[in-house]
């Protein structure tokens, strides 16, 4: 599959990247109501680095995966149950992105977090960005939809991060959200993340059932890598 599968040109890609670089800090600080909010700047820049690096890698190195990840919910052979679950998780993510800065800085509904806890949150963001970027680089079949990509001859990825846990991207995303909650100081964000975990666990179970039934070699992979999300726990 070639770069023709990507829906926009290099010029559009550059424009999109610039928009992203402006968007995340601007929205976080605008919702927080304080342009001198240091923690908001830190997380906004972290989001810039994570999203821009991900997009640029996909555009230049794996356009087939970029095209796959551009597909809308309900496309191709996505499982029907995952369609509604994906919408729910997406809406929770948007709500989280809005609520956290409102809670942390504008209205300060949560009590002030100690500095050491905020530092811990920033530290957690470091492995989070690594996990998110590495899984993108290691798994060319990492669709946002639960489906087997027969047209791309999907096979089991079992090396790199996938030799430690079966869903390293989900782990990276959870570390990102919890790290941001601690860095920014939001109890509301932590509560929303607990709800997201419940939906995510349900999604993982459904995804693994589908992969075991439809993707050759996945059942053997499950025996080789014992943990789904968190090493030595689950």
N, C-alpha and C positions, 0 to 999 in steps of 0.2 A: 504494500500500500504506500502511496507516495504523498507528497505534500498537497496534491490536488484534492485530497480529502478534507483539508482545512478550509473553512468557509471564508477566510479573509486574508488579505495581502499582508506583506511585511509592513507596509505603511500603516494599515489598520491595526496591526499588532503593536506597533510602537505607540500609536495613539491610545490604544486600550491600556497599555502598561502605564503610560503617563497619567491617565485618568485614575487608575487604581492607586498610584502613588499619592495622588492628591486626595482621593476619596476617603480612604480609611482614617488617616489622622484627622481630616476635616470633620467627618461625621462623628467620630469619637469625642473630639474636643467640643464640637457644636452641641451635642447632646449633654456633655458634661458641664457646659456653660462656663468653661474656664480655659482660655487659650494658653495659660501658663501652667496647666496641670501636667506635671512631669511624668507621672505614671501613665497618663493618657497618651502622651507623646511616645513613650517607650513602647507601649503596646501597638500604637498606630504604625510606628516604623517597623516593628516586628512583623505585623501583618503585611506591610509593603514588601519586605524581604521575602517572606514565605510565598505569597501569591505571585509576585513578579518572577521569582526564581522558578516556580512551578510552571507558570505559563510559558516562559521563554524556553525552558528545557523541552517542554512538550512540542512547541512550535518548531524548533530547530532539530530536535533529536528523535521525537516520537509523534509525528503528526497523526498517525493512525489512532493512537490513544487519545490525542486531543480531539479528534473528530468523534470518537466514541463518547468522550465525556461531555461533548456539546449536545448530545441527544437529550431530548425532553422526556419527562416522566411519561410512561406509557408507550414508549417507542419499542419497535421490534418485538422480541419475545420476552419482555420483562414480565415477571410473575405478577398477577393481578393484585395479590395481597400486598406486594412490595410497593405498588403504585401509591396506595393510600398511606402506607407506613412512611414512605419517602416524603410525601407531602407533609405529614405530621412532624417528622424530624426537621425538615426544612423550615417550617413555620416556627418551630421551637428555636432553631438557630437564629432566625431573624429577630424573634422576641428577645432572645438572650443578648444579641448585639445592641438592641435598643435599651433594654432595661438596665444592663450593667453600668453604663456611664451615668444614667439618670440616678441610679441608686448610689453609686460610688462618690460622685462629685456634685451634681446639681442639687439633689434633694438630701443626700446623705442619710438615707433611711437606715443604713447599716451602721453599727458602732465603728469607730476608727480602728483599723487593723494596726497591730504593732509593726515597726519597721522590719524586724526580722522575718515576719510572715510575708511581707511584700517582697523582700529579697528572695525568700524561698520560692515565691511565685515566679519571679524572673528566672531563677535557676531552672525551674521546671520547664520553662519555655524553650530552653536550649535543646534538650533531647526531643522535645516536641517537634521543632522545625527539622531536626535531623531525620526523625522517623517519617515525617510527611514527605520530605524530599527524596529520601532513599527508596521508599516504597514506590514512588512515582517512577524512579529510575530502574527499579528492579522488576516491576510487574507491568508489562505492557498491556495486560488485560484488565487493569484496575478500573472497571466501569463504575459509574455512579448508579447503574441499574443492576438489579439482581437478575442475571440471565447468563446463559452459556453462549459465547460468541462463536458459533459454528463457522460463520463466514470468515472468521480470522484464524480458524484452526486453533482455538484456545487449548492450552495445556496447563498442567499443574506447575506452579512456580513454588519451588521448595528450597531455594538457596538464599543466602544473605539473611536479611531480617526474617524471612519466612521460614528459616530453620529454627527460630526461637519461639515465635508465636504465629498462629495461623492468620491473624488479622492485625498486622502492625500499623496499618493506616488508622484504624479505629483507635488503637492505643495512642498514637500520636495526636489525634484530634481531641481525645479526652484529656491528655496532658496539657494541650493548648488551652482548652476551656477552663480547666481547674487552675492552671498556672495564671491565666489572666484574671480569674476571680480573686486570687490571693494578691496578685500584684496591684490590682485596682481597688481591692477592698470591698467586695460585694457578696453579702449573704444571699441576696436574691438570685444572683448568678449561680451560686452553689446549689440552691434549691432547684433551679431550672435544670442544672446538669444532672441532678439525681433522677429527675423525670426522664431526661434524655437517655440515661444509662439503661433504664427499664426498657425503653423502646429499642435501644441499640442491641441489648441482649436478645430480645425477641427477634430482631432482624438477623442477627448472627445465626441463631438457631435455624431460622427458615432458610437462610442462604446456604448453610452447611448441608442441610437436608437435600436441597436442590442440587448442590455440587456433587454430593455423594451418589445421587441417583443418575445424574446426567453427564458428569465430567469424568472421563476415564482416569483412573489413578488417584482420585481424591480420597477414596476410602483408605488406601494404603498410606497416603500422606498424613491423614489423621492419626494413624497408628504411630507414625514416625515422629510427628510433632504433637505432643500431648496437650499443649495449652492453647486455648483459643485467643485470649486477650492479654492476660496478665501472667507472666511466668511464675510457676509454682503455686498459683492460686486457682485460675480458671481458664 
